[in-house]
Amino acid sequence: MAEFIKLEEAVKLTHAFQESEIGKDQTISGVIEKDFLLEMLKQEECEGIRIYTALNDEEKITFVLVGIDKNQNDMSKGLILDRLGLCPPYCNYEDSPLKSSK
């Protein structure tokens, strides 16, 4: 399951994707505002969030989020989130080491 990692590992993982053939000219991140995450987590019986990788109409990676219950089942009758702020174009990385310069 999920665990926190060190910056060095995060850099290695994100750069590997961004510099790969798969990652070329592809979505590299998505932004979700805090209020959306909290609203999903406040659903009755919601114990976490599952993130699905998906393709939008422009054939760019997007992310679909759905709550999960205590048995790890999708709460598909609850809130489902999409249309994140995708990068590109929704980017402001400034000095982030997670964004590859290549």
C-alpha positions in Angstrom: 0.0 0.0 0.0 0.9 3.6 0.0 4.0 4.9 1.7 6.0 8.1 1.8 9.3 8.1 -0.2 12.3 10.3 -0.2 12.7 13.1 -2.8 15.6 11.2 -4.6 13.3 8.2 -5.3 10.5 10.5 -6.4 12.8 12.3 -8.8 14.0 9.0 -10.2 10.5 7.7 -10.8 9.1 10.9 -12.3 12.1 11.5 -14.6 12.0 7.9 -15.8 8.5 8.4 -17.1 9.0 11.9 -18.5 12.1 10.9 -20.4 10.6 7.7 -21.7 9.0 7.1 -25.1 5.7 6.6 -23.3 6.0 9.9 -21.5 7.0 11.9 -24.6 4.5 14.7 -25.2 2.2 13.2 -22.6 0.5 14.4 -19.4 3.0 14.4 -16.6 0.9 15.4 -13.6 -2.5 16.4 -12.4 -3.6 18.9 -9.7 -6.5 18.2 -7.4 -7.8 20.9 -5.1 -8.0 20.1 -1.4 -11.7 20.6 -1.2 -12.4 17.9 -3.8 -10.2 15.3 -1.9 -11.8 16.2 1.4 -15.3 15.9 -0.1 -14.5 12.4 -1.5 -13.0 11.3 1.8 -16.0 12.5 3.8 -18.3 10.1 2.0 -19.9 7.6 4.4 -17.8 4.4 4.5 -15.0 5.9 2.4 -11.6 4.6 3.6 -9.3 5.9 0.8 -9.1 6.9 -2.8 -8.2 4.7 -5.8 -6.6 6.5 -8.8 -7.2 5.1 -12.2 -5.0 6.1 -15.2 -7.2 7.0 -18.1 -7.1 8.6 -21.6 -9.1 11.7 -22.4 -10.5 12.7 -25.8 -7.1 14.1 -26.9 -5.5 10.8 -26.0 -3.6 12.3 -23.1 -3.3 10.6 -19.8 -5.8 11.8 -17.2 -6.7 10.4 -13.8 -10.1 9.2 -12.5 -10.5 9.1 -8.7 -13.0 7.0 -6.8 -13.5 6.4 -3.1 -12.9 2.9 -1.7 -14.5 1.2 1.2 -12.9 -0.9 4.0 -12.8 -3.9 1.7 -11.0 -2.0 -1.1 -14.1 -2.0 -3.2 -14.7 1.0 -5.5 -17.5 3.2 -4.3 -18.8 3.6 -7.9 -22.2 4.8 -6.7 -20.4 7.7 -4.9 -18.4 10.7 -6.1 -16.1 10.1 -9.0 -13.5 12.8 -9.9 -12.0 13.7 -13.2 -11.0 16.8 -15.1 -8.0 17.5 -13.0 -5.6 20.4 -13.8 -3.4 18.5 -16.1 0.1 19.4 -17.0 0.7 20.4 -19.7 -1.0 22.9 -20.0 -1.9 23.5 -16.3 1.7 23.8 -15.0 3.7 25.9 -12.6 6.8 23.9 -11.7 9.3 26.8 -11.2 12.1 24.9 -9.3 10.5 21.5 -8.8 13.1 18.7 -9.0 10.2 16.3 -10.0 9.9 17.9 -13.4 12.6 16.7 -15.8 14.4 19.4 -17.8 14.7 17.1 -20.8 
